[in-house]
Amino acid sequence: MTTRQMSDAELAGQPAAYWTGVAYEALIAFTRARQAEKGYTQPQFWLLRNLSVNDISPDGAGMTAAGLRTAMASYIRPEDDLEAEAGVLVGRGWLTRDAEDRLWLTEEGERARVALSRNAPAIRAALHEGIDDADYVTTLKVLRKLIANAGGTAP
C-alpha cells in the first residue's frame, strides 16, 4: 500500500477525529505487539501497575477485577478481559486472590512489574523515531486544545 502525499492545505482540511482514531489504533496495535513479543499483554501490565504501591495504587490494597476495570476505565479496551488476564498472572504467581475475590500483587509480581516496565523506553523510542521532541510537544498541545474546544477535559 502506498501513502499519497498531501499538501499542507489538504492536511489542514482533514478531520482530526479520523486521524486521531487511526493513530490510536496503530499505536495500541504496535505497543501490544511489542509486549506480546516479550510474553505479556498490556492489560496484564496494567493490572500489575494498578496493584503496586510503587506505581499507580495509592495503598497497595487488593482490588476486585470489577474495581480494577473501573480504575482503568479511561484506557481499558472493551475487548480486554481483566478476569482472564488476572487468571494468567495468578498462574504465574504474580498475583494472588483472597476470599473476597480481591487480587493482590505478590513480591514476584512486583519484580515482574519492574522488569516489564523496562520495555517501555524501547517502545517509545520506536514510535518516536524521526519525531523531534518539539514537534511532539506541539502535537500534544494541539490535541489538548482540540479536546478543550470539543468541551472535553485533557489531563
Protein Blocks (a to p, Z undefined) as FASTA:
>chain_A
ZZddddfklmmmpcfklmmmmmmmmmmmmmmmmmmmnopafklmmmmmmmpmklmbmnlp
acdfklmmmmmmmmpcfklcfklmmmmmmmnopaccdfkopacddfklmmmmmmmmmmmm
mmmmmmmgoiafklmmmmmmmmmmmmmmnopacZZ
